[in-house]
Amino acid sequence: MDHFPIFLALKGQKVLLVGGGDLAARKLRLLLKADAAVTVIAPTLCDEIQELVAGAHIGYEEREFLAEDVNGASLVFAATDIEAVDAFVSQAARLKGIKINAVDRPDLSDFIMPAIVDRSPMVVAISSGGAAPILARNLREKIESILPPALGRLATFADSFRGAVKGTISGGNERRKFWENFFDGPIAESVLSGREVSAREKMLGLINLNWKEERKAGHVAIVGAGPGDPDLLTFRAMRFMQQADVVIYDRLISDEILDYVRRDADRIYVGKAPGKHSKSQDEINEILVNEAHKGLRVVRLKGGDPFVFGRGGEEMEVLQSEGIDVDVVPGITAAVGCAASAAIPLTHRDHASMVTFVSGQNGDGIAQADWSGLVSSRQTLVFYMGISNADHISSKLISHGLDANTPVAIIENGTRSDQRVLPGKLSEAAQLVETYEITGPALIVIGSVAAFASKADLQQIAAGAIENKNVTSYLNEVAVAGI
């Protein structure tokens, strides 16, 4: 290693910062986080440093740097961006044996500043040794994206129980197993999710009782995976997916999303399609309960949001009745994700002041719908799972007073690479489904906002060499109608 990595305690230590511009301000922010006693020397100051001087957060001397200014400093930073001045500061510090960092000048520096991921007290520092600082920054951004914002709070929480754990659990090996169990378990997840009071109560019980038995109890996370694009997974969803012993997933979960699941986790497919149920809901509930009772960390992975037409509420009730701890992780529901991907604003000041999500299935869906209420003005309707009933839906809405020319957009495989957005009007919704042979998961969006739907997919079909006469005929009708 060209540079030895080290973390310095600077609280109350004198640190000299030479420079008053934006470059110096960036270093000053970090030094103040470390509670250093900073003195700035510069003829002029940028606005940010001026505010800190006015608030008495730092010392300031309004003048040029003198060699004796380094006396008594623990560290020195040269951040003037003037080569001659920075070289002079470096020389003065080195003559006194004081470590110096000249910003962006490794030849004048005894140490370099890493790219930092701050989750205090957890801190990650990344360095390229000055060879490729942009690469170090890019790596920092990647690490930032995978570390929970509350990671530092979790570390502080664990530290507050170190004494109790040491006094209760004898043997270093047993304590190590305890902490491994804790950091991978639901109590740590509660802390990361902001439920620290509840986590503290559970932690006391875990320490005072037999913590090995707690591990046998199992846990289920009902996780929303979003509408299909893996980039729309939440950080919390990914944490549970990485910790899972077993994942129980639906047909709407793509291979790309499953790639984020822990490699050695067992996978159980329970997908359901209209008229084709791999497992009944009762069977799925039984699988969840049985896997949790084995003491496993179970993830029930669902497309969209588990509490929006996902039957997540039913599964939660069953699990809770069995005394199994359950976490629910919301996902971007299909209506929100697919509409955004299709450039359709679900609400708009000039078009829609409310949105209604409707199950397009039979039974407890459209058979129970209040059609009179659904045709009210300034409303966007989103029908889930309604493709097979598109004709029935459009007929009912029209018969209850909704204009047959109301804009409609059918979004198939929304947010995915094979997404199709098919705009039209209410009276031809069923024709869209038939003409374009829509079979994938799809939403029907109805209302004036549907006119915002991107025509790109329709235009691409028109421009392509498609031999389907139904499609060609329909495109001609659309062109004539000016849609």
JOZI-V998179 format. One record per residue. RES is the residue in three letters. PSI is psi in radians with two decimals (none if undefined). NEAR is the number of other C-alpha atoms within 10 Angstrom. D_LAST is the distance of its C-alpha to the last C-alpha in Angstrom with 1 decimal. Layout:
res & psi & near & d_last
RES & PSI & NEAR & D_LAST
RES & PSI & NEAR & D_LAST
This chain:
res & psi & near & d_last
MET & 2.30 & 5 & 65.0
ASP & -0.45 & 7 & 65.3
HIS & 2.33 & 12 & 64.7
PHE & 2.11 & 7 & 66.0
PRO & 2.36 & 13 & 63.5
ILE & 2.59 & 7 & 65.0
PHE & 2.15 & 7 & 64.0
LEU & 2.46 & 7 & 66.3
ALA & 1.94 & 10 & 67.3
LEU & 0.09 & 17 & 67.1
LYS & 2.10 & 13 & 67.5
GLY & -0.07 & 11 & 69.9
GLN & 2.49 & 16 & 70.6
LYS & 2.19 & 18 & 70.9
VAL & 2.28 & 21 & 68.1
LEU & 2.25 & 25 & 68.0
LEU & 2.02 & 29 & 64.8
VAL & 2.02 & 26 & 65.2
GLY & 2.53 & 26 & 62.3
GLY & 0.24 & 24 & 60.2
GLY & -2.90 & 18 & 56.8
ASP & -0.60 & 17 & 53.5
LEU & -0.77 & 16 & 55.0
ALA & -0.65 & 23 & 57.9
ALA & -0.65 & 21 & 55.6
ARG & -0.70 & 13 & 53.9
LYS & -0.61 & 16 & 57.2
LEU & -0.69 & 24 & 58.4
ARG & -0.78 & 13 & 55.7
LEU & -0.72 & 12 & 56.9
LEU & -0.66 & 17 & 60.5
LEU & -0.57 & 15 & 60.1
LYS & -0.55 & 12 & 58.4
ALA & 0.12 & 15 & 61.6
ASP & 0.54 & 14 & 63.7
ALA & 2.67 & 21 & 65.6
ALA & 1.68 & 19 & 67.8
VAL & 2.38 & 22 & 66.1
THR & 2.24 & 20 & 67.6
VAL & 2.34 & 24 & 65.5
ILE & 2.11 & 23 & 67.3
ALA & 2.57 & 19 & 65.4
PRO & -0.60 & 14 & 65.9
THR & 2.80 & 15 & 62.4
LEU & 2.57 & 20 & 59.8
CYS & 2.95 & 14 & 56.1
ASP & -0.72 & 13 & 54.6
GLU & -0.79 & 15 & 54.2
ILE & -0.62 & 23 & 57.9
GLN & -0.73 & 16 & 59.1
GLU & -0.68 & 13 & 57.6
LEU & -0.64 & 16 & 59.4
VAL & -0.74 & 16 & 62.7
ALA & -0.56 & 11 & 62.4
GLY & 0.12 & 9 & 62.0
ALA & 0.49 & 10 & 65.1
HIS & -0.38 & 15 & 63.3
ILE & 2.83 & 18 & 64.8
GLY & 2.66 & 15 & 67.8
TYR & 2.37 & 22 & 67.4
GLU & 2.08 & 13 & 69.7
GLU & 1.48 & 12 & 68.5
ARG & 3.13 & 11 & 70.1
GLU & 2.77 & 12 & 70.2
PHE & 2.45 & 20 & 71.0
LEU & 2.60 & 11 & 74.7
ALA & -0.65 & 14 & 76.0
GLU & -0.11 & 11 & 77.9
ASP & -0.38 & 16 & 74.6
VAL & -0.22 & 27 & 74.1
ASN & 2.25 & 14 & 77.3
GLY & -0.05 & 13 & 76.8
ALA & 2.52 & 19 & 73.1
SER & -0.67 & 17 & 71.9
LEU & 2.74 & 21 & 69.0
VAL & 2.39 & 27 & 67.9
PHE & 2.27 & 25 & 64.5
ALA & 2.01 & 30 & 64.1
ALA & 0.76 & 27 & 60.7
THR & -0.36 & 22 & 61.3
ASP & 0.32 & 17 & 59.3
ILE & 1.97 & 10 & 62.3
GLU & -0.78 & 14 & 64.0
ALA & -0.73 & 10 & 67.5
VAL & -0.80 & 17 & 67.4
ASP & -0.65 & 24 & 65.9
ALA & -0.68 & 17 & 68.6
PHE & -0.75 & 15 & 71.3
VAL & -0.74 & 28 & 70.0
SER & -0.78 & 25 & 70.0
GLN & -0.77 & 17 & 73.5
ALA & -0.74 & 20 & 74.9
ALA & -0.76 & 25 & 73.4
ARG & -0.60 & 16 & 74.6
LEU & -0.50 & 10 & 78.1
LYS & 0.03 & 14 & 78.3
GLY & 0.42 & 12 & 76.9
ILE & 2.33 & 18 & 73.7
LYS & 2.38 & 16 & 70.5
ILE & 2.48 & 24 & 68.0
ASN & 2.04 & 24 & 64.2
ALA & 2.07 & 25 & 63.1
VAL & 2.21 & 19 & 59.3
ASP & 0.36 & 16 & 57.8
ARG & 1.37 & 16 & 61.3
PRO & -0.49 & 14 & 62.5
ASP & -0.40 & 12 & 65.6
LEU & 0.08 & 20 & 66.7
SER & 2.52 & 22 & 65.9
ASP & -0.40 & 15 & 67.9
PHE & 2.77 & 18 & 64.9
ILE & 2.72 & 19 & 61.1
MET & 2.23 & 17 & 58.5
PRO & 2.91 & 18 & 56.1
ALA & 2.35 & 20 & 52.5
ILE & 2.34 & 18 & 52.7
VAL & 1.96 & 18 & 50.8
ASP & 1.90 & 16 & 52.4
ARG & 0.92 & 18 & 52.5
SER & 2.36 & 15 & 56.0
PRO & 0.02 & 12 & 58.4
MET & 2.17 & 13 & 56.4
VAL & 2.30 & 12 & 55.9
VAL & 2.25 & 15 & 54.6
ALA & 2.31 & 15 & 55.6
ILE & 2.31 & 19 & 54.2
SER & 2.52 & 20 & 55.9
SER & 0.21 & 16 & 55.8
GLY & 0.36 & 17 & 59.2
GLY & -0.08 & 18 & 57.7
ALA & -0.64 & 10 & 56.5
ALA & 1.29 & 10 & 52.7
PRO & -0.55 & 17 & 52.0
ILE & -0.66 & 12 & 48.2
LEU & -0.70 & 14 & 48.3
ALA & -0.69 & 19 & 50.3
ARG & -0.73 & 18 & 47.8
ASN & -0.68 & 13 & 44.9
LEU & -0.69 & 15 & 47.0
ARG & -0.75 & 19 & 47.6
GLU & -0.65 & 14 & 43.9
LYS & -0.74 & 10 & 43.5
ILE & -0.69 & 15 & 46.5
GLU & -0.68 & 16 & 45.2
SER & -0.35 & 10 & 42.0
ILE & -0.19 & 12 & 44.0
LEU & 2.21 & 15 & 46.9
PRO & 2.45 & 17 & 46.4
PRO & -0.52 & 16 & 46.8
ALA & 0.31 & 16 & 49.6
LEU & -0.69 & 19 & 51.6
GLY & -0.67 & 18 & 54.4
ARG & -0.63 & 19 & 54.6
LEU & -0.73 & 25 & 55.1
ALA & -0.75 & 17 & 57.9
THR & -0.71 & 14 & 59.6
PHE & -0.84 & 17 & 59.2
ALA & -0.70 & 19 & 60.9
ASP & -0.59 & 12 & 63.6
SER & -0.29 & 12 & 64.5
PHE & 0.05 & 15 & 65.4
ARG & -0.76 & 12 & 67.3
GLY & -0.75 & 10 & 70.7
ALA & -0.71 & 13 & 70.0
VAL & -0.75 & 20 & 68.9
LYS & -0.62 & 14 & 71.9
GLY & -0.30 & 10 & 74.2
THR & -0.67 & 12 & 72.9
ILE & 1.99 & 17 & 71.9
SER & 2.59 & 10 & 74.8
GLY & 2.22 & 9 & 74.5
GLY & -0.61 & 10 & 72.2
ASN & -0.71 & 9 & 70.5
GLU & -0.66 & 13 & 69.7
ARG & -0.67 & 16 & 68.3
ARG & -0.78 & 12 & 66.1
LYS & -0.65 & 12 & 64.7
PHE & -0.85 & 18 & 64.1
TRP & -0.61 & 14 & 62.1
GLU & -0.74 & 11 & 60.1
ASN & -0.71 & 17 & 59.3
PHE & -0.90 & 18 & 58.5
PHE & -0.40 & 14 & 56.1
ASP & 0.04 & 16 & 54.2
GLY & -3.08 & 18 & 54.2
PRO & -0.44 & 22 & 52.4
ILE & -0.76 & 22 & 54.8
ALA & -0.68 & 22 & 53.7
GLU & -0.62 & 21 & 50.1
SER & -0.69 & 18 & 50.8
VAL & -0.80 & 21 & 52.3
LEU & -0.47 & 19 & 49.3
SER & 0.04 & 15 & 47.0
GLY & 0.13 & 13 & 49.1
ARG & 1.05 & 13 & 51.1
GLU & -0.59 & 18 & 54.4
VAL & -0.82 & 11 & 56.5
SER & -0.69 & 12 & 55.6
ALA & -0.65 & 20 & 56.1
ARG & -0.70 & 19 & 59.6
GLU & -0.77 & 11 & 60.7
LYS & -0.60 & 15 & 59.6
MET & -0.72 & 20 & 61.3
LEU & -0.74 & 13 & 64.5
GLY & -0.66 & 13 & 64.4
LEU & -0.69 & 19 & 63.6
ILE & -0.76 & 19 & 66.6
ASN & -0.44 & 13 & 69.0
LEU & -3.01 & 12 & 68.1
ASN & 1.82 & 11 & 68.0
TRP & -0.39 & 17 & 65.0
LYS & -0.58 & 14 & 65.1
GLU & -0.57 & 11 & 64.4
GLU & -0.66 & 15 & 61.4
ARG & -0.49 & 18 & 59.9
LYS & -0.23 & 14 & 60.3
ALA & -0.48 & 16 & 58.2
GLY & 2.95 & 23 & 54.8
HIS & 2.53 & 26 & 51.6
VAL & 2.29 & 27 & 47.9
ALA & 2.10 & 22 & 44.9
ILE & 1.91 & 25 & 41.7
VAL & 2.22 & 29 & 39.2
GLY & 2.17 & 27 & 35.5
ALA & 0.06 & 33 & 34.1
GLY & -3.09 & 30 & 30.6
PRO & -0.14 & 28 & 27.3
GLY & -0.65 & 27 & 28.4
ASP & 2.11 & 19 & 28.8
PRO & -0.47 & 20 & 32.6
ASP & -0.26 & 11 & 32.3
LEU & 0.05 & 16 & 31.2
LEU & 2.50 & 21 & 34.6
THR & 2.79 & 17 & 36.8
PHE & -0.69 & 15 & 40.3
ARG & -0.68 & 18 & 41.9
ALA & -0.76 & 23 & 40.1
MET & -0.61 & 19 & 41.3
ARG & -0.84 & 18 & 44.9
PHE & -0.69 & 28 & 45.1
MET & -0.59 & 28 & 43.6
GLN & -0.39 & 17 & 46.3
GLN & -0.17 & 16 & 49.0
ALA & 2.46 & 25 & 48.2
ASP & -0.56 & 21 & 50.7
VAL & 2.44 & 23 & 48.2
VAL & 2.22 & 25 & 44.4
ILE & 2.04 & 20 & 42.8
TYR & 2.77 & 22 & 39.1
ASP & 3.04 & 19 & 36.0
ARG & -0.33 & 15 & 33.7
LEU & -0.07 & 21 & 31.1
ILE & 2.02 & 22 & 33.6
SER & 2.85 & 17 & 32.9
ASP & -0.59 & 10 & 35.8
GLU & -0.64 & 12 & 34.9
ILE & -0.70 & 20 & 35.6
LEU & -0.41 & 17 & 38.7
ASP & -0.35 & 11 & 40.1
TYR & -0.12 & 15 & 40.8
VAL & 2.55 & 23 & 43.1
ARG & 2.33 & 18 & 46.8
ARG & -0.66 & 13 & 47.8
ASP & 0.19 & 10 & 50.6
ALA & 2.48 & 17 & 48.9
ASP & 2.56 & 13 & 48.7
ARG & 2.25 & 16 & 45.2
ILE & 2.06 & 14 & 44.6
TYR & 2.23 & 15 & 41.3
VAL & 0.56 & 18 & 40.4
GLY & 2.56 & 18 & 36.7
LYS & 2.38 & 15 & 35.1
ALA & 2.80 & 13 & 32.0
PRO & 2.06 & 8 & 30.9
GLY & 0.01 & 6 & 33.9
LYS & 1.56 & 9 & 35.6
HIS & 1.98 & 11 & 37.8
SER & -0.76 & 15 & 40.0
LYS & 2.49 & 14 & 42.0
SER & 2.88 & 13 & 42.0
GLN & -0.65 & 15 & 41.8
ASP & -0.69 & 12 & 45.6
GLU & -0.68 & 12 & 46.3
ILE & -0.76 & 20 & 44.3
ASN & -0.73 & 17 & 46.2
GLU & -0.71 & 15 & 49.5
ILE & -0.78 & 16 & 48.7
LEU & -0.83 & 24 & 48.0
VAL & -0.79 & 23 & 51.2
ASN & -0.75 & 13 & 53.3
GLU & -0.68 & 19 & 52.1
ALA & -0.68 & 24 & 52.8
HIS & -0.24 & 17 & 56.2
LYS & -0.04 & 14 & 57.1
GLY & 0.35 & 16 & 57.0
LEU & 2.77 & 18 & 53.9
ARG & 1.92 & 26 & 51.1
VAL & 2.36 & 27 & 48.1
VAL & 2.12 & 30 & 44.4
ARG & 1.82 & 26 & 41.9
LEU & 2.13 & 29 & 38.7
LYS & 2.56 & 26 & 35.5
GLY & 2.60 & 24 & 31.8
GLY & -2.37 & 28 & 30.2
ASP & 2.33 & 25 & 32.6
PRO & -0.33 & 25 & 35.5
PHE & 0.17 & 20 & 35.5
VAL & 1.68 & 21 & 31.8
PHE & 0.50 & 18 & 31.6
GLY & -0.03 & 16 & 34.0
ARG & 0.34 & 13 & 37.2
GLY & -0.59 & 19 & 39.0
GLY & -0.68 & 14 & 40.7
GLU & -0.76 & 13 & 42.3
GLU & -0.69 & 22 & 43.6
MET & -0.76 & 22 & 45.0
GLU & -0.76 & 13 & 46.9
VAL & -0.80 & 16 & 48.4
LEU & -0.76 & 19 & 49.5
GLN & -0.61 & 13 & 51.0
SER & -0.38 & 11 & 52.9
GLU & 0.09 & 12 & 54.5
GLY & 0.40 & 13 & 55.5
ILE & 2.27 & 19 & 53.2
ASP & 2.37 & 16 & 51.9
VAL & 2.34 & 19 & 48.2
ASP & 2.48 & 17 & 45.9
VAL & 2.17 & 19 & 42.2
VAL & 1.97 & 19 & 40.0
PRO & 2.67 & 21 & 36.5
GLY & 2.90 & 24 & 33.5
ILE & 2.01 & 21 & 30.0
THR & 2.72 & 21 & 28.3
ALA & -0.71 & 26 & 25.2
ALA & -0.77 & 27 & 23.0
VAL & -0.87 & 16 & 24.1
GLY & -0.80 & 20 & 24.2
CYS & -0.68 & 29 & 21.0
ALA & -0.76 & 26 & 19.0
ALA & -0.74 & 15 & 20.7
SER & -0.51 & 18 & 20.1
ALA & 0.11 & 24 & 16.3
ALA & 0.61 & 16 & 16.5
ILE & 2.00 & 21 & 15.9
PRO & 2.10 & 19 & 18.6
LEU & -0.53 & 26 & 19.9
THR & 2.65 & 17 & 21.4
HIS & 2.35 & 15 & 20.6
ARG & -0.58 & 7 & 22.8
ASP & -0.09 & 9 & 20.1
HIS & -0.78 & 17 & 18.2
ALA & 2.21 & 18 & 20.5
SER & 0.04 & 13 & 24.3
MET & 2.79 & 13 & 24.8
VAL & 2.41 & 16 & 23.7
THR & 2.21 & 12 & 24.8
PHE & 2.27 & 14 & 25.3
VAL & 2.36 & 19 & 25.7
SER & 2.15 & 19 & 27.3
GLY & 0.11 & 24 & 25.2
GLN & 2.90 & 17 & 28.3
ASN & -3.03 & 14 & 30.6
GLY & -2.04 & 9 & 34.0
ASP & 0.14 & 10 & 34.0
GLY & -1.92 & 16 & 30.2
ILE & -0.38 & 19 & 27.9
ALA & -0.45 & 12 & 31.0
GLN & 0.11 & 10 & 32.4
ALA & 2.55 & 15 & 29.2
ASP & 1.52 & 9 & 29.5
TRP & -0.60 & 18 & 26.3
SER & -0.69 & 13 & 27.2
GLY & -0.46 & 10 & 27.4
LEU & -0.26 & 19 & 24.1
VAL & 0.19 & 20 & 22.2
SER & 2.67 & 12 & 23.7
SER & 2.86 & 14 & 21.6
ARG & 0.81 & 18 & 20.9
GLN & 2.48 & 21 & 21.0
THR & 2.28 & 26 & 19.3
LEU & 2.34 & 24 & 20.0
VAL & 2.02 & 26 & 20.5
PHE & 2.09 & 25 & 21.7
TYR & 2.53 & 21 & 24.0
MET & 0.70 & 21 & 25.0
GLY & 0.16 & 22 & 22.8
ILE & -0.78 & 26 & 21.2
SER & -0.28 & 17 & 23.8
ASN & 0.39 & 18 & 23.2
ALA & -0.71 & 23 & 19.5
ASP & -0.76 & 17 & 19.8
HIS & -0.74 & 16 & 22.7
ILE & -0.87 & 21 & 21.1
SER & -0.69 & 21 & 18.0
SER & -0.77 & 18 & 20.5
LYS & -0.78 & 18 & 22.9
LEU & -0.74 & 19 & 20.6
ILE & -0.73 & 18 & 19.3
SER & -0.39 & 13 & 22.9
HIS & 0.16 & 15 & 24.1
GLY & -0.05 & 13 & 21.9
LEU & 2.33 & 20 & 18.6
ASP & 2.31 & 15 & 15.7
ALA & -0.36 & 16 & 13.9
ASN & 0.11 & 14 & 10.5
THR & 2.30 & 17 & 11.6
PRO & 2.50 & 23 & 9.4
VAL & 2.54 & 29 & 10.9
ALA & 2.23 & 30 & 11.7
ILE & 2.19 & 28 & 14.3
ILE & 1.97 & 26 & 16.6
GLU & 2.36 & 22 & 19.2
ASN & 0.80 & 23 & 22.4
GLY & 2.43 & 26 & 21.4
THR & -0.13 & 23 & 23.3
ARG & 2.99 & 15 & 24.8
SER & -0.45 & 9 & 24.7
ASP & 0.44 & 9 & 22.8
GLN & 2.45 & 19 & 20.1
ARG & 2.34 & 25 & 16.6
VAL & 2.05 & 24 & 13.6
LEU & 1.73 & 25 & 11.0
PRO & 2.66 & 27 & 8.1
GLY & -2.59 & 23 & 6.8
LYS & 2.83 & 22 & 8.5
LEU & -0.74 & 28 & 12.3
SER & -0.31 & 21 & 13.2
GLU & 0.33 & 19 & 11.9
ALA & -0.82 & 26 & 13.5
ALA & -0.62 & 18 & 16.4
GLN & -0.66 & 16 & 14.6
LEU & -0.79 & 23 & 13.1
VAL & -0.79 & 20 & 16.7
GLU & -0.80 & 16 & 18.2
THR & -0.74 & 16 & 16.1
TYR & 0.14 & 15 & 16.4
GLU & 0.94 & 10 & 19.9
ILE & 2.08 & 18 & 19.7
THR & -0.41 & 12 & 23.4
GLY & 3.02 & 16 & 24.0
PRO & 2.28 & 19 & 24.2
ALA & 2.69 & 24 & 20.9
LEU & 2.62 & 24 & 19.7
ILE & 2.04 & 27 & 17.1
VAL & 2.20 & 28 & 16.0
ILE & 2.30 & 25 & 15.0
GLY & 2.93 & 27 & 14.8
SER & -0.43 & 25 & 13.1
VAL & -0.39 & 26 & 14.1
ALA & -0.34 & 28 & 11.8
ALA & -0.28 & 21 & 9.0
PHE & -0.20 & 17 & 11.5
ALA & 2.39 & 25 & 11.2
SER & 2.31 & 18 & 11.7
LYS & 0.09 & 17 & 9.4
ALA & -0.76 & 13 & 12.8
ASP & -0.73 & 16 & 13.5
LEU & -0.73 & 15 & 10.5
GLN & -0.63 & 12 & 11.4
GLN & -0.71 & 10 & 15.0
ILE & -0.74 & 15 & 14.7
ALA & -0.65 & 14 & 13.2
ALA & -0.38 & 9 & 16.1
GLY & 2.91 & 8 & 18.7
ALA & 1.39 & 8 & 21.1
ILE & 2.19 & 10 & 19.8
GLU & -0.06 & 8 & 21.7
ASN & 1.98 & 10 & 20.1
LYS & -0.56 & 10 & 19.2
ASN & -0.75 & 12 & 17.2
VAL & -0.81 & 18 & 14.9
THR & -0.77 & 15 & 14.8
SER & -0.74 & 11 & 14.2
TYR & -0.70 & 15 & 11.3
LEU & -0.64 & 18 & 9.6
ASN & -0.68 & 12 & 10.4
GLU & -0.73 & 12 & 8.9
VAL & -0.74 & 15 & 5.4
ALA & -0.74 & 9 & 6.2
VAL & -0.69 & 9 & 7.8
ALA & -0.21 & 9 & 5.5
GLY & 0.44 & 7 & 3.8
ILE & none & 13 & 0.0
